[in-house]
C-alpha cells in the first residue's frame, strides 16, 4: 500500500505539519526489557546494546536535515526523542517516521550483528505535538530528568515494573 494511502493516527489530525513542527516521540522495546542498561545515581549506565542505540541515534541525527534531533535520552527499555520538522517539507510525517524507523532498524541490526542480541520493538511510536515554547522546554526537562525520575520511582536496584 502506498504511504499516502496509510491512515496516520496522530494526536493533531488538523495540524499542517508542512508548516513546521516540534514532536516529542517515544518508543520502547517489546517485550519491555531493560536491555539498554540501568539507572545508577540518577544517570543512565548503558549496556553494550544501549551504547549501540546511543551511537545509532547520534549518527542518524547527523545524517538528515529533514527530521532534526534536538534532544533525546535512551532509558533502560525505551527511547525519548524531541525532533524538529522544518517548514516547507513534503510529507513531513513520513520523514519523522523514517527517522524513527532508521533508529529502530539500525539498532536492531547492529545489536544482532555485533552482539548476537535480537531486539523487538513496539510497533510504531507515540508522538506528541509541541505547540508552544513552554511545552518544548517542559519536554526538554522531562528528557533530561527522566533517568533521575526513573531512579526515584524504581529505586536503584528495583526490577522493571511492567504496567
Buried (B, 14 or more C-beta within 10 A) or exposed (E): EEEEEEEEEBEEEEEEBBEEBBBBBBBBBEEBBBBBBBBEEBEBEBBEBBBBBBBBBEEBBEEEEBBBBBBBBBBBBBBBBBBBBBEEBEBBBBBBBBBBBBBBEBBBEBBEEEBEBEBBBBEBBEBBBBEEEEBBEEBBEBBEEBBBEBBEEBEEEEEEEEE
